[in-house]
Every structure is written in C-alpha cells, then in structure tokens.
C-alpha cells in the first residue's frame, strides 16, 4: 500500500510540474499577444492622428494679409 501511494505521489508531482510549465508558457504567449496588440493599436492611432493632422493643415483657408485686404 505504501509503495502504491509513493508511486501515485510521484505521478501527481510530475503532473503538477507539467501543468505549472504549461501555465507559464501560456502566460508568456498571452503577454506577447497583448504587447503586439497594444503596439498595433498605438501605431494605428498615430497613423490616423497624423493623417487627421495633415487633413487639417490642407483644409485650412489661406490666411489674409493685413497689409493686402484683397487677399
């Protein structure tokens, strides 16, 4: 009976070790995916912000010259 309990204990310890390893691996994958998603989102925001800024610059009417009222 003692031998059976020791074998089961060894088996369970190996299973726990494997699950801890898998959890660490999955956690790392989630972090990597999260970083990639944030970088992509930030790049999209920057790109769309620059595009919006360029549109605002080109959409502005020409400024009038105080010395030349016809302009």
DATA-V219824 format. One line per field, one symbol per residue. psi: psi as a letter, one per 20 degrees, with the letter a starting at -180 (. if undefined). A space follows every 10 residues. Layout:
BEGIN
psi->???
END
This chain:
BEGIN
psi->gggghgghgg ghgggggghg ggggghgggg gghggggggg gghgggghgg ggghghghip qqqqphinii .
END
